[in-house]
């Protein structure tokens, strides 16, 4: 891709993780050798079992992440003491040109996680980074800053819904080979379900997580997937959560099953889940939780090429409707008043060619009723129709809105309509609902077609419905957004070939999606 630093070797995912600590230790002399607030030399081996990651890229900065966890599935295995951690970021993978370095602490109150917000970097450049504790050195990660004001290209990978028990995260091996500038993950990083004896891979523990230690163990298990770890080490991520990071279909402080989880118990569960989420994600300190609350809606600018608004469609929503009449109640909100005002202000003040919106939940209508009448998923935007229709009206006045979504465990690419009740109404934007990494398991094509083909005539705004596992890849320039639906053959094996099953395009100034 044009616009990247030339003359710099780009390692593949195996190279990134395989860089030996011994070969790198010389450049770390004098940095973080004190070890910890506890006695030096008393720490266990294998501190960096969960690898490294980066995220929230800016033109001049990025967040670097790791978590010290020598016994990752049993609370982490660290002593109850702060540990000094050295970090470096360099212009080359041998660390001969270190541009920033420093020292921070991994504290037990945050699971010995590390979040370093590095600034003073150059736009749209590859950098390599690593951590050190005493004589232990982490794997090397590669990151990339956001492009400058006059960026002309951006490559985004869209992922969501990775259920450990449904298969291997092998789609990330293909994603790493595509070398995205950033990975956008829009929810269901973990699943809170208990272990299943019939699963492809079994969840750790004995049931659903409720406590902080249980959520830490679940995240740690997911982080041990080699392809997920390698993708985190290969590119920066921008993340947000959906429901399964806490509890299926929760809304604000209301669980899916309030008859089984009291309000106080669920608030305690939210508090644990949000803290574990922060501890395992490469996000800024603005996301440090405040009890059962966490700030995740935020925006990113990729020069004048694209602005990305990342939504939070869980914390501020009304409890889900249970009837069509309830879904059309004007008091129902998905975003809450403050977040909606933030979003609309950001969209209308944007000078970007493309206005991207990361929504965990599908915006376009899904009419499940074959023939006359409507039947909706009330957990999606269909359950909040007045606010959704208001947003569609605002999209009509926004330049090139493109929504990137997860949740549905299938690819569903649609035109966004000003009024879904009127098939002839104005097209105001495009939505790409990305398929899952594993959730739902391998495609049964006959069963999938039997379920979804009869519904297509009632949903004329759908441009593509597909049930393969994988992710979406977007190449964005000033003329168009070119999208590929990348799919793996199977998630039941650790490795699987991947291919492009569909190509679609959104053209500058032409609202809606076209197939290529």
N, C-alpha and C positions, 0 to 999 in steps of 0.2 A: 504494500500500500504506500502511496505517496505521503509525504509529510512526516515520515518517521526518520529517526536518526540513522544515517547511513554509516556503513563501515563498522557497525557493532554486531558482534556475533549474537544471534538469538538462540539460546539453548532450547532443546526440546524438554518435555516434562521429565524425562528420565535423567537428563543431565542436571537439571535444576535440583532434584532431590538427591542425586548421587554424589554431589561435590563433597569430597572428604574433609572432615574437620582438621585433620592433621596438616593437610596441604595449605589450609587457610589461616592457621593459628598465628603465624608470624605477624600478620598485619594487625592482629588484635592485641599485641603486646602492650601492657600498661592500661588496658581498658577493662574495667569490671573484674579485675583479678581478686578484689577483696572478697567477693563471693556473696556474702549475705550478712544480715543483721545477726544471724546465728553464727555459730563457730564455723570458720572457713573449713572446707574440706569435709563437712559432715553431710552434704547433700547426696541423695541417691543418684545412681547413674540413670541415663535415659530420660533426661528432663524434657526433651523436645519430641516426644512421641506423637504429638498432635500437629507437628509441622509448623508452617508459617503461612501468613496471608497478608494481603494489603487491600485497602478499600477506600471508598469515598474520594476518588481522585479529583484534584483541583489543578489549575494551570501551574501552580507553584508548589503543590504539596500533595501528600498522601498519608493515610494512616497505615502503620505497620503493626502487625499483630503476631503474638504467639501466646501459648499458655504452658506453663511448666506443669507436667503431669506424668511422672514416671510410672504411676499405677492408674491409668486413665479411667478404667471401668470401676474403680473402687474409691471414688472421691478425689482422686488425683495423686495421693501418696506423698504429698509435700508436708514438711514440718510446719507447725503453727507459728511461722515467723516470716517477716519480710525478707525478700531476696533481691540483691542487687543484680541488675541485668544490663549488660552493655549492648549497644546496637550500632550498626554501621550501615550506610547506604552509599553506593559507589556507582560510577559511570561504566564499570566493566565487571565481568563476573569473576575476575581474579582479585578484585579489590585493590588494584594498584592506584586507582583514581578515586579515593574516598572523598565525597563531597560534604557529608554530614556524619557526625557520630556523637554519641553521648551515653548517658547512663540513666536508668530509671529503676523503679522498684516494682516487683511483683508481690502483691500483698495477699494474705490469706482471705481477707474480707471479700476480694474479687476473684477467688479461686486461683490465685497466682497467674492471672492473665495479664498481658502487657498490651497497651495501646499507645503507640508513639505517633504523635501528629507532627510529621516532618514538614517544614516549610523551607522556602528559599531554593526550590528546585526549578528547572527550566521546563517550559511547556512541551508536551508531546514528545517526551524522551523516555527511553528505557533506562531503568535503574535496577541495580541488584542490592539486596539487603540481607542481613543476618543478625543473629543475637548470640551473646556469650554469657554464660554463668560459670565462674571459676574456670576450669579447663574444658568445659563442655561447650561446643559450638553447634548452633542449629543448622539444619539444611539451609541452603541459599534460595531465596525467592527472587523473582523478577517482577517489577511493577512498571507502570507507565503513567505518566502525568497526563492530565487532560490537555487537549490542544489549545493553542492560542486563539486570539480573536478572529484571525482570518483562516481558520481551519477549513479545509475543503473535503475532508473525508473522515468518517468515523465508522468503526465496525463494532457492533454490539451483539453479544450473545444473550438470549433470553431463556431463563431456566426456572423451573418450579417443581414442587411436588415430588420429593425423593423419599419414598417409603423404603426403608432398609429391608423390611421383610418381603417386599415384592420383587426384589432383584438387585443386581449389581449396578453401580453408577457408571457403567462403561461408556455412556454418552460423553462423559467429560474427556475421555481420551481423544475422541474425535474433535471436541470443542477446542482442546489445547492445540491440536494440529492446525486449526483454522486461525489461530493467533488473533483473538478479538482484542480490541483496545480496552474493553470493559465487559464484565459479566453482570447482567442485571438479574438478580434473583428475587422473585416476587411472592415468595411464601411457601410454607410447608417444608422448611429445611429439615425438621425432624417430624416424626409422628409419635403421638403420646400413647398409642395403643400398647396393650400388654403383649408379651411374647406369644407366638403361635407355633405349635409343634409342626404345622404343615407349611410353614413359610419357606421361601427360598433361603433366607437368612433370618435367624431368630433374634428378636430384640433381647437386649440384656435385661436383667432384673426379673422381678416376679409379678409385675403388674404395671399399671399406668404410673407415671411419675407425678408426685405431688409436692415433694420437698425439694429444696435447693440441691442437695446432694444427688437426688434421683434425676433431676433434670441435667445436672452436670454430667452424670454417667451416660445419659442418653445422647447428649451432644458429643461426648467423647467417642462413643461408639461410632457415630456417623463420621466423625473426623478421621477415623482410622481407615476408611475406604481409600485405597491408594489413588484411584483416579480423581476423587474429590480433593484429596490432599494435594495432588499434583496440579490440579486446575487452580486451586487457591494460591499455589506458589508460582503460577505462570502469568497471572494477570490480576489487576485490581477488580474488586467486586463492589457493587452497590446493592444493598440488601434491604428488604423489608419483610415483615412476617405476616402470616395469615392466621388461621385458627389452630392448626395442629401443633404449633409451637407451644400452645397452652392446652386447649380443650376443643374438641370438635364443635364447630358452629357457635362458639361463644359470641356474645355481643356486649361490649363494654364490661360491666362487672356482673353479667348474667351468664351462668354456665348453660350448657346444653340441657342439663338435667337438674334444675333448681330444687326438685323434690329430693334429690340425693346429695347435693352439695349446698350447704348453707351459704349465705352471703359472706359471712366472716371466713369460712373455710375457703371459699373461692377467691376472696381477696388475698388470702395467704398464698394460694396456689398461683395467682397472677404475679404476686411479688416474687416468688421463687422463679417462675418461668421467665419473667422479664430480666431478672438479674442474670440467669444462666444464658439467656440470649445475648445480652451485652457482653458477657465474659467470653463468648465464643465467636463474636462477629468483629470484623475490622471496621468499626465505626468510631466516630468522634465522641468526645466527652459530653457533647450535647445530648447523647443517648444514654448517659448514666441514669438508671431508673430512680424514680422517686417513689418508693414503695410499689403500689400496684399501677404505676403510670410510667410510660416511657415515651420520649419524643422521637418519632421515626419519620414523620412527614418532613420533607426537605427538598431542596432543588439543587440542580447542578447545571452549569453552563459549559457547553463545548464550543466556545467561541460564538460567532454569529451563526454557526451552522445549526446548532440544536440546543434547546433547553429541555431538561428532564425534571418533571415534578414527580416525586415519589410519594404516594398516598399511604395513609393508614385507614383501612376500611374496617377495622375491628373495634378500636378503643372508644370511638365517639358515636357509634351507630345506635339507633333505637333497636329494641328487641325485635326479632324477625316477626313479620306478619304470618298469619296462618290461613288467611283467606284472600281472594282477589280484591275484595273491598278494602281490607287492611293494607294491602300493597299500594293502594291508590290514596291512602290517607295523607293529606298534605303535611301533617306533623311528623311523618316518618323521615328520618335523616340517616344517611350513611356516613357523612363526613363530620357532622357537627358544625355549628355556626362559625367557629373560629377557623377551622381548617378549610371550610368552603370559601370563606373570604380570602384566606391566604392563597388558595389555588387560583381563584378568579383574578385576584390582583396580579399574581405572577404570570398568568396567561396573557392578560390584556396589556401588561407592561413589557412583555417579551419582544425583543428585536430579532429573535432567532428565525431562521428559515423554517425549521421544524420544531413544533411544540409536542414533545413526547410526554405521555402520562403513564406512570407505572401504577396500575390498579390491580390489587390482588384478585378482585372479583369481577366477573364479566359484566360489561356495560350493555352490550347489544342484547336485544330481546332473544330469549329462547322460549318459544311457544311449544310446549310439550304435547299439547292437545292436537291430535290429527283431526282435521276438519274444523267445523264451526266451533267458536268458543276459544278461550285462552286458559292455559295452565302453565304456571311459572315456577322457577326455582326461587323461593322467597329469600334465601340466603344471599342471592346475587342482587345486582342492581334492579332486576325485575321486581324485587320486593320493596323497592324505594322509588316508585315510578315518578312521583311529582318532582323530587329532587333530581332524578336522572333526566327527566324531560327539560327541566330548567338548565341543567348542564349542557344538554344538546343544543339548546337555544344559544347559550354562550359560545359553544364551539363554532356556531355559524359565523361568529364575529372574530374568530381566532385564526391565525395563519397556520395552515397545514397541521391540524391536530391528529396525532397518531397515538392510540392507546395500546399499551403492552401489558398483557394480563396472564394470570395463571389459573390455578384452582380446579379447572374442569377435567383434567386428566385426558384431554384430547385437544387436537388442533381445531380451532373454530375461528375462521377469519371472516370478518363481516364489514359491510358498510354500516356506519353509524347514521341513523335517521333522525331528523328533527322530530318526527312523531311516528313511533313504530305502529301505532294503530292505523296509520294511513300509509300503505305501501308506496304511494306516489309522492310522499313528502320528500323534502329536500335531504340530500346526503350531506352531512356536516363533517364527517371524518371517517377514520378507518380504525379498526381494532384487530389486533393479532392476539388471540388466546393461544398461548403456547401449550404444547403437550407436556406430559410429565416426564421426569427423568426415569422413574420406575413405577409410580403409583398406578395401580390397575393391572400391572403385569403385562405380559405379551398379548398382542392383539389377536382376538378371535374375529377374523374379518367377516365371516358369515353372520355371526351374532351382532357385530357392530353395525353392519349394513341393515340388518333386520330391524334394529332399534332406531337408527337415525334416518334412513332413506325415506320412510313414510312422512317424516316431519319436514322435509325440505320444502315442499310447496307452501307450507304455512309460515316459512321463514325465508322469504325471497331475498333478504339482505345478506344471507350467508353466501360467501364466495367459495369457501372450502371447509369441509368437515372431514377429519382424518383421525384414525385411532392409534397410529404408531407411537412408540416411545422415542424420546429424543429431546430436541430443543429447536429454537428458531435462531437464525443468524441474519443480521441486518447490515447491509452496506449502505451507508447514508452519505450522499453528496448534495450539492446544491440543486441537482435536477430531479432526484428521485430517492426513494427508499426501496432498495431491492432486498427482498426477503427470501430466504431459503428455509424450508422445513426439512431439518436434518433428522434422520431416523436410524435407529439401530435395528438389527435383525432380531435380536433377543436380549432380554435382561436376565435371563436365567443362567448365563455364563459370565465369568469375569471379563472376557474379551468378546467383542462382537463387531463385525463390519458395519459401517454406517454409510448412508448415501443421502442425496437430496431427493425427496419424494415429490416436492412441489416448489415452484418459484412463483412469487407474486410481486407486485410493484404498486407503489403509490407515487404519483407524479406531482411535482411541485405545481401548486395552483389548481390541481384537479382532485377534488375530494372523492374519497372512496378507493377501493382496491380493484386492481385488474390482475388477471392471471397472465403469466408469461409463457 
